[in-house]
């Protein structure tokens, strides 16, 4: 989850794109938490952007907030190996 105006979101966006190419077995989706999507962002409990929610078997199993690439990679790797 990101916003167009978020500086950290802009910084991590290219790295997010690279990860989506590296992990072919993982589905990467983006949600712009703009005014139109505010109800969904609220429903998902988004308080900070960027926020990454990692799901497995349709359940949220990990969440990373902020533009923390190492934490995001560790979360992805951890979920993939479980």
MOPAC internal coordinates of N, CA, C and O (Angstrom, degrees):
PM7 1SCF
backbone

  N    0.0000 0     0.00 0     0.00 0    0    0    0
  C    1.4304 1     0.00 0     0.00 0    1    0    0
  C    1.5254 1   107.32 1     0.00 0    2    1    0
  O    1.2310 1   121.06 1   -42.76 1    3    2    1
  N    1.3275 1   115.57 1   137.24 1    3    2    1
  C    1.4536 1   121.46 1  -175.40 1    5    3    2
  C    1.5187 1   109.55 1  -150.29 1    6    5    3
  O    1.2310 1   121.17 1    -4.52 1    7    6    5
  N    1.3196 1   115.36 1   175.48 1    7    6    5
  C    1.4595 1   121.19 1   168.82 1    9    7    6
  C    1.5181 1   107.79 1  -133.23 1   10    9    7
  O    1.2310 1   120.86 1   -22.54 1   11   10    9
  N    1.3185 1   115.95 1   157.46 1   11   10    9
  C    1.4650 1   121.69 1  -178.90 1   13   11   10
  C    1.5219 1   111.89 1   -64.68 1   14   13   11
  O    1.2310 1   119.98 1   148.55 1   15   14   13
  N    1.3294 1   117.65 1   -31.45 1   15   14   13
  C    1.4548 1   122.07 1  -173.66 1   17   15   14
  C    1.5263 1   113.85 1   -92.27 1   18   17   15
  O    1.2310 1   119.89 1   175.94 1   19   18   17
  N    1.3163 1   117.81 1    -4.06 1   19   18   17
  C    1.4691 1   123.15 1  -174.81 1   21   19   18
  C    1.5265 1   111.37 1   -78.42 1   22   21   19
  O    1.2310 1   120.43 1   -62.81 1   23   22   21
  N    1.3451 1   116.78 1   117.19 1   23   22   21
  C    1.4613 1   121.30 1   179.39 1   25   23   22
  C    1.5217 1   113.66 1   -59.68 1   26   25   23
  O    1.2310 1   119.26 1   127.94 1   27   26   25
  N    1.3522 1   119.01 1   -52.06 1   27   26   25
  C    1.4632 1   120.03 1   178.13 1   29   27   26
  C    1.5349 1   112.91 1   -59.87 1   30   29   27
  O    1.2310 1   120.44 1   147.83 1   31   30   29
  N    1.3302 1   116.76 1   -32.17 1   31   30   29
  C    1.4732 1   120.39 1   177.31 1   33   31   30
  C    1.5238 1   110.27 1   -63.49 1   34   33   31
  O    1.2310 1   120.88 1   138.35 1   35   34   33
  N    1.3250 1   115.93 1   -41.65 1   35   34   33
  C    1.4681 1   120.69 1   179.47 1   37   35   34
  C    1.5209 1   111.07 1   -66.22 1   38   37   35
  O    1.2310 1   120.36 1   144.43 1   39   38   37
  N    1.3321 1   116.92 1   -35.57 1   39   38   37
  C    1.4584 1   121.04 1  -179.68 1   41   39   38
  C    1.5249 1   111.19 1   -68.05 1   42   41   39
  O    1.2310 1   120.02 1   136.98 1   43   42   41
  N    1.3179 1   117.56 1   -43.02 1   43   42   41
  C    1.4671 1   120.10 1  -175.22 1   45   43   42
  C    1.5362 1   112.89 1   -85.76 1   46   45   43
  O    1.2310 1   119.63 1   165.60 1   47   46   45
  N    1.3194 1   118.31 1   -14.40 1   47   46   45
  C    1.4744 1   121.35 1  -176.82 1   49   47   46
  C    1.5311 1   113.13 1   -53.67 1   50   49   47
  O    1.2310 1   118.69 1   131.82 1   51   50   49
  N    1.3442 1   120.10 1   -48.18 1   51   50   49
  C    1.4753 1   118.72 1   179.68 1   53   51   50
  C    1.5317 1   112.31 1   -64.93 1   54   53   51
  O    1.2310 1   120.36 1   146.70 1   55   54   53
  N    1.3097 1   116.92 1   -33.30 1   55   54   53
  C    1.4692 1   120.53 1   178.40 1   57   55   54
  C    1.5342 1   110.23 1   -70.05 1   58   57   55
  O    1.2310 1   120.42 1   141.74 1   59   58   57
  N    1.3260 1   116.80 1   -38.26 1   59   58   57
  C    1.4609 1   122.07 1   175.17 1   61   59   58
  C    1.5311 1   109.07 1   -59.41 1   62   61   59
  O    1.2310 1   120.77 1   136.90 1   63   62   61
  N    1.3248 1   116.13 1   -43.10 1   63   62   61
  C    1.4711 1   121.33 1   178.33 1   65   63   62
  C    1.5285 1   110.62 1   -62.02 1   66   65   63
  O    1.2310 1   120.24 1   137.16 1   67   66   65
  N    1.3365 1   117.14 1   -42.84 1   67   66   65
  C    1.4647 1   121.01 1   178.50 1   69   67   66
  C    1.5267 1   111.18 1   -63.02 1   70   69   67
  O    1.2310 1   120.62 1   138.27 1   71   70   69
  N    1.3307 1   116.41 1   -41.73 1   71   70   69
  C    1.4667 1   119.85 1   178.87 1   73   71   70
  C    1.5279 1   111.11 1   -62.91 1   74   73   71
  O    1.2310 1   120.83 1   142.99 1   75   74   73
  N    1.3274 1   116.02 1   -37.01 1   75   74   73
  C    1.4725 1   119.25 1  -179.58 1   77   75   74
  C    1.5267 1   111.16 1   -64.86 1   78   77   75
  O    1.2310 1   120.30 1   152.97 1   79   78   77
  N    1.3297 1   117.02 1   -27.03 1   79   78   77
  C    1.4751 1   120.73 1   177.23 1   81   79   78
  C    1.5222 1   110.76 1   -83.51 1   82   81   79
  O    1.2310 1   120.63 1   146.40 1   83   82   81
  N    1.3311 1   116.40 1   -33.60 1   83   82   81
  C    1.4665 1   121.03 1  -178.51 1   85   83   82
  C    1.5247 1   111.97 1   -70.08 1   86   85   83
  O    1.2310 1   120.46 1   137.21 1   87   86   85
  N    1.3267 1   116.73 1   -42.79 1   87   86   85
  C    1.4668 1   121.76 1  -176.59 1   89   87   86
  C    1.5257 1   109.64 1  -101.06 1   90   89   87
  O    1.2310 1   121.13 1   -93.62 1   91   90   89
  N    1.3286 1   115.45 1    86.38 1   91   90   89
  C    1.4681 1   120.56 1  -177.78 1   93   91   90
  C    1.5232 1   113.06 1   -67.54 1   94   93   91
  O    1.2310 1   120.33 1   158.81 1   95   94   93
  N    1.3214 1   116.97 1   -21.19 1   95   94   93
  C    1.4649 1   120.88 1  -177.72 1   97   95   94
  C    1.5277 1   112.52 1   -92.02 1   98   97   95
  O    1.2310 1   120.27 1  -173.09 1   99   98   97
  N    1.3361 1   117.09 1     6.91 1   99   98   97
  C    1.4579 1   122.65 1  -179.34 1  101   99   98
  C    1.5259 1   108.50 1  -117.99 1  102  101   99
  O    1.2310 1   120.34 1   -43.43 1  103  102  101
  N    1.3137 1   116.95 1   136.57 1  103  102  101
  C    1.4635 1   121.79 1   177.53 1  105  103  102
  C    1.5278 1   107.99 1   -93.60 1  106  105  103
  O    1.2310 1   120.64 1   -55.66 1  107  106  105
  N    1.3216 1   116.38 1   124.34 1  107  106  105
  C    1.4600 1   122.65 1   178.90 1  109  107  106
  C    1.5225 1   108.84 1  -107.86 1  110  109  107
  O    1.2310 1   120.69 1   -53.68 1  111  110  109
  N    1.3175 1   116.28 1   126.32 1  111  110  109
  C    1.4656 1   122.06 1   178.76 1  113  111  110
  C    1.5135 1   108.95 1  -127.15 1  114  113  111
  O    1.2310 1   120.65 1   -27.45 1  115  114  113
  N    1.3224 1   116.37 1   152.55 1  115  114  113
  C    1.4583 1   121.22 1   177.40 1  117  115  114
  C    1.5215 1   109.13 1  -124.24 1  118  117  115
  O    1.2310 1   121.28 1   -36.88 1  119  118  117
  N    1.3298 1   115.15 1   143.12 1  119  118  117
  C    1.4587 1   121.44 1   175.72 1  121  119  118
  C    1.5132 1   108.19 1  -130.36 1  122  121  119
  O    1.2310 1   120.59 1   -63.69 1  123  122  121
  N    1.3203 1   116.47 1   116.31 1  123  122  121
  C    1.4569 1   121.81 1   175.30 1  125  123  122
  C    1.5238 1   107.20 1   -77.72 1  126  125  123
  O    1.2310 1   120.76 1   -64.36 1  127  126  125
  N    1.3195 1   116.16 1   115.64 1  127  126  125
  C    1.4675 1   120.84 1  -177.29 1  129  127  126
  C    1.5281 1   110.29 1   -83.83 1  130  129  127
  O    1.2310 1   120.92 1  -128.03 1  131  130  129
  N    1.3140 1   115.85 1    51.97 1  131  130  129
  C    1.4625 1   121.36 1   178.43 1  133  131  130
  C    1.5248 1   110.03 1   -80.82 1  134  133  131
  O    1.2310 1   120.90 1     3.95 1  135  134  133
  N    1.2952 1   115.89 1  -176.05 1  135  134  133
  C    1.4719 1   121.50 1  -177.67 1  137  135  134
  C    1.5296 1   111.78 1   -55.44 1  138  137  135
  O    1.2310 1   120.47 1   138.82 1  139  138  137
  N    1.3286 1   116.72 1   -41.18 1  139  138  137
  C    1.4645 1   120.49 1  -178.30 1  141  139  138
  C    1.5320 1   112.21 1   -64.38 1  142  141  139
  O    1.2310 1   120.64 1   146.92 1  143  142  141
  N    1.3233 1   116.37 1   -33.08 1  143  142  141
  C    1.4555 1   120.82 1  -176.46 1  145  143  142
  C    1.5274 1   113.43 1  -100.65 1  146  145  143
  O    1.2310 1   120.50 1  -173.07 1  147  146  145
  N    1.3162 1   116.65 1     6.93 1  147  146  145
  C    1.4656 1   120.34 1  -176.95 1  149  147  146
  C    1.5331 1   112.80 1   -55.81 1  150  149  147
  O    1.2310 1   118.78 1   136.47 1  151  150  149
  N    1.3431 1   119.94 1   -43.53 1  151  150  149
  C    1.4773 1   118.82 1   179.10 1  153  151  150
  C    1.5312 1   112.34 1   -59.05 1  154  153  151
  O    1.2310 1   120.20 1   138.86 1  155  154  153
  N    1.3283 1   117.22 1   -41.14 1  155  154  153
  C    1.4580 1   120.48 1   179.57 1  157  155  154
  C    1.5298 1   110.33 1   -68.07 1  158  157  155
  O    1.2310 1   120.27 1   137.42 1  159  158  157
  N    1.3264 1   117.08 1   -42.58 1  159  158  157
  C    1.4644 1   120.81 1   178.26 1  161  159  158
  C    1.5274 1   110.19 1   -59.94 1  162  161  159
  O    1.2310 1   120.64 1   138.43 1  163  162  161
  N    1.3099 1   116.38 1   -41.57 1  163  162  161
  C    1.4655 1   120.28 1   178.56 1  165  163  162
  C    1.5242 1   110.33 1   -64.86 1  166  165  163
  O    1.2310 1   120.52 1   136.59 1  167  166  165
  N    1.3197 1   116.62 1   -43.41 1  167  166  165
  C    1.4640 1   121.37 1   178.83 1  169  167  166
  C    1.5321 1   111.14 1   -60.72 1  170  169  167
  O    1.2310 1   120.69 1   144.82 1  171  170  169
  N    1.3262 1   116.29 1   -35.18 1  171  170  169
  C    1.4623 1   121.44 1   179.50 1  173  171  170
  C    1.5302 1   112.72 1   -82.03 1  174  173  171
  O    1.2310 1   120.62 1   175.43 1  175  174  173
  N    1.3310 1   116.42 1    -4.57 1  175  174  173
  C    1.4566 1   120.42 1   177.41 1  177  175  174
  C    1.5132 1   114.44 1    77.01 1  178  177  175
  O    1.2310 1   120.32 1  -151.99 1  179  178  177
  N    1.3256 1   117.00 1    28.01 1  179  178  177
  C    1.4647 1   120.99 1  -178.46 1  181  179  178
  C    1.5242 1   109.38 1   -78.38 1  182  181  179
  O    1.2310 1   121.11 1   -61.27 1  183  182  181
  N    1.3255 1   115.48 1   118.73 1  183  182  181
  C    1.4588 1   121.07 1   177.93 1  185  183  182
  C    1.5259 1   111.03 1  -116.60 1  186  185  183
  O    1.2310 1   120.59 1   158.72 1  187  186  185
  N    1.3311 1   116.47 1   -21.28 1  187  186  185
  C    1.4572 1   123.49 1  -176.54 1  189  187  186
  C    1.5263 1   108.24 1  -133.48 1  190  189  187
  O    1.2310 1   120.58 1   -37.63 1  191  190  189
  N    1.3259 1   116.49 1   142.37 1  191  190  189
  C    1.4633 1   120.14 1   171.93 1  193  191  190
  C    1.5196 1   108.48 1  -122.69 1  194  193  191
  O    1.2310 1   119.87 1   -36.71 1  195  194  193
  N    1.3045 1   117.86 1   143.29 1  195  194  193
  C    1.4609 1   125.68 1    -2.01 1  197  195  194
  C    1.5316 1   111.78 1   -76.36 1  198  197  195
  O    1.2310 1   121.59 1   -29.76 1  199  198  197
  N    1.3141 1   114.56 1   150.24 1  199  198  197
  C    1.4586 1   122.60 1   172.28 1  201  199  198
  C    1.5176 1   107.55 1  -128.15 1  202  201  199
  O    1.2310 1   121.12 1   -45.99 1  203  202  201
  N    1.3156 1   115.46 1   134.01 1  203  202  201
  C    1.4576 1   121.96 1   178.53 1  205  203  202
  C    1.5209 1   107.67 1  -116.50 1  206  205  203
  O    1.2310 1   120.59 1   -56.71 1  207  206  205
  N    1.3144 1   116.47 1   123.29 1  207  206  205
  C    1.4635 1   121.79 1   176.75 1  209  207  206
  C    1.5230 1   106.76 1  -110.87 1  210  209  207
  O    1.2310 1   121.35 1   -51.65 1  211  210  209
  N    1.3136 1   115.03 1   128.35 1  211  210  209
  C    1.4580 1   120.34 1  -178.68 1  213  211  210
  C    1.5190 1   107.85 1  -109.95 1  214  213  211
  O    1.2310 1   121.70 1   -56.62 1  215  214  213
  N    1.3179 1   114.34 1   123.38 1  215  214  213
  C    1.4486 1   121.12 1  -177.39 1  217  215  214
  C    1.5196 1   110.51 1  -110.82 1  218  217  215
  O    1.2310 1   121.59 1   -32.33 1  219  218  217
  N    1.3200 1   114.56 1   147.67 1  219  218  217
  C    1.4577 1   121.18 1   171.94 1  221  219  218
  C    1.5181 1   106.44 1  -142.06 1  222  221  219
  O    1.2310 1   120.81 1   -49.31 1  223  222  221
  N    1.3074 1   116.06 1   130.69 1  223  222  221
  C    1.4659 1   121.65 1  -176.64 1  225  223  222
  C    1.5275 1   110.63 1    54.02 1  226  225  223
  O    1.2310 1   120.73 1  -137.01 1  227  226  225
  N    1.3223 1   116.21 1    42.99 1  227  226  225
  C    1.4667 1   124.46 1   176.42 1  229  227  226
  C    1.5271 1   114.34 1    65.45 1  230  229  227
  O    1.2310 1   119.88 1  -159.95 1  231  230  229
  N    1.3390 1   117.84 1    20.05 1  231  230  229
  C    1.4584 1   121.32 1   178.21 1  233  231  230
  C    1.5253 1   109.19 1  -126.83 1  234  233  231
  O    1.2310 1   121.00 1   -39.66 1  235  234  233
  N    1.3222 1   115.69 1   140.34 1  235  234  233
  C    1.4588 1   120.18 1   176.31 1  237  235  234
  C    1.5230 1   107.90 1   -71.59 1  238  237  235
  O    1.2310 1   120.83 1   -59.27 1  239  238  237
  N    1.3338 1   116.02 1   120.73 1  239  238  237
  C    1.4587 1   120.52 1  -177.78 1  241  239  238
  C    1.5356 1   112.59 1  -113.70 1  242  241  239
  O    1.2310 1   120.37 1   160.56 1  243  242  241
  N    1.3161 1   116.90 1   -19.44 1  243  242  241
  C    1.4659 1   121.54 1   177.87 1  245  243  242
  C    1.5217 1   108.94 1  -148.23 1  246  245  243
  O    1.2310 1   121.68 1   -27.20 1  247  246  245
  N    1.3260 1   114.40 1   152.80 1  247  246  245
  C    1.4647 1   120.20 1   174.97 1  249  247  246
  C    1.5204 1   108.00 1  -141.99 1  250  249  247
  O    1.2310 1   120.82 1   -45.24 1  251  250  249
  N    1.3188 1   116.03 1   134.76 1  251  250  249
  C    1.4619 1   122.41 1   176.32 1  253  251  250
  C    1.5158 1   107.00 1  -124.02 1  254  253  251
  O    1.2310 1   120.63 1   -52.89 1  255  254  253
  N    1.3181 1   116.41 1   127.11 1  255  254  253
  C    1.4609 1   120.18 1   177.22 1  257  255  254
  C    1.5247 1   108.64 1  -111.73 1  258  257  255
  O    1.2310 1   121.29 1   -34.20 1  259  258  257
  N    1.3200 1   115.14 1   145.80 1  259  258  257
  C    1.4553 1   120.90 1  -178.43 1  261  259  258
  C    1.5191 1   110.96 1    88.12 1  262  261  259
  O    1.2310 1   121.31 1   -11.55 1  263  262  261
  N    1.3239 1   115.10 1   168.45 1  263  262  261
  C    1.4675 1   121.98 1  -177.00 1  265  263  262
  C    1.5227 1   109.62 1   -87.56 1  266  265  263
  O    1.2310 1   120.87 1  -118.70 1  267  266  265
  N    1.3245 1   115.95 1    61.30 1  267  266  265
  C    1.4696 1   122.76 1  -176.26 1  269  267  266
  C    1.5209 1   108.96 1  -104.37 1  270  269  267
  O    1.2310 1   120.96 1   -90.92 1  271  270  269
  N    1.3263 1   115.78 1    89.08 1  271  270  269
  C    1.4577 1   120.99 1  -175.02 1  273  271  270
  C    1.5276 1   111.77 1   -59.32 1  274  273  271
  O    1.2310 1   119.82 1   134.33 1  275  274  273
  N    1.3235 1   117.96 1   -45.67 1  275  274  273
  C    1.4681 1   120.06 1  -178.35 1  277  275  274
  C    1.5243 1   111.28 1   -60.98 1  278  277  275
  O    1.2310 1   120.35 1   138.94 1  279  278  277
  N    1.3315 1   116.93 1   -41.06 1  279  278  277
  C    1.4676 1   120.77 1   178.39 1  281  279  278
  C    1.5282 1   110.87 1   -65.80 1  282  281  279
  O    1.2310 1   120.55 1   141.00 1  283  282  281
  N    1.3237 1   116.55 1   -39.00 1  283  282  281
  C    1.4608 1   120.97 1   179.60 1  285  283  282
  C    1.5273 1   110.71 1   -65.06 1  286  285  283
  O    1.2310 1   120.45 1   133.42 1  287  286  285
  N    1.3334 1   116.74 1   -46.58 1  287  286  285
  C    1.4579 1   120.52 1   178.96 1  289  287  286
  C    1.5200 1   110.33 1   -61.89 1  290  289  287
  O    1.2310 1   120.06 1   135.55 1  291  290  289
  N    1.3337 1   117.49 1   -44.45 1  291  290  289
  C    1.4639 1   121.23 1   179.29 1  293  291  290
  C    1.5329 1   110.79 1   -60.54 1  294  293  291
  O    1.2310 1   120.30 1   139.05 1  295  294  293
  N    1.3287 1   117.03 1   -40.95 1  295  294  293
  C    1.4639 1   120.60 1   179.10 1  297  295  294
  C    1.5268 1   110.93 1   -65.04 1  298  297  295
  O    1.2310 1   120.59 1   135.79 1  299  298  297
  N    1.3208 1   116.48 1   -44.21 1  299  298  297
  C    1.4714 1   120.43 1   179.16 1  301  299  298
  C    1.5281 1   109.52 1   -61.74 1  302  301  299
  O    1.2310 1   120.89 1   130.57 1  303  302  301
  N    1.3267 1   115.91 1   -49.43 1  303  302  301
  C    1.4667 1   120.11 1  -179.45 1  305  303  302
  C    1.5281 1   111.52 1   -60.05 1  306  305  303
  O    1.2310 1   120.70 1   138.11 1  307  306  305
  N    1.3188 1   116.26 1   -41.89 1  307  306  305
  C    1.4533 1   120.25 1  -179.66 1  309  307  306
  C    1.5153 1   112.84 1   -63.09 1  310  309  307
  O    1.2310 1   120.45 1   137.59 1  311  310  309
  N    1.3121 1   116.75 1   -42.41 1  311  310  309
  C    1.4631 1   120.98 1  -179.92 1  313  311  310
  C    1.5343 1   110.55 1   -70.76 1  314  313  311
  O    1.2310 1   120.52 1   141.42 1  315  314  313
  N    1.3124 1   116.61 1   -38.58 1  315  314  313
  C    1.4780 1   119.77 1   179.70 1  317  315  314
  C    1.5221 1   110.99 1   -63.37 1  318  317  315
  O    1.2310 1   120.36 1   145.16 1  319  318  317
  N    1.3245 1   116.92 1   -34.84 1  319  318  317
  C    1.4709 1   119.83 1  -175.61 1  321  319  318
  C    1.5208 1   113.05 1   -87.53 1  322  321  319
  O    1.2310 1   120.33 1   174.06 1  323  322  321
  N    1.3213 1   116.97 1    -5.94 1  323  322  321
  C    1.4748 1   119.02 1  -178.55 1  325  323  322
  C    1.5121 1   111.95 1   -89.86 1  326  325  323
  O    1.2310 1   120.10 1   180.00 1  327  326  325

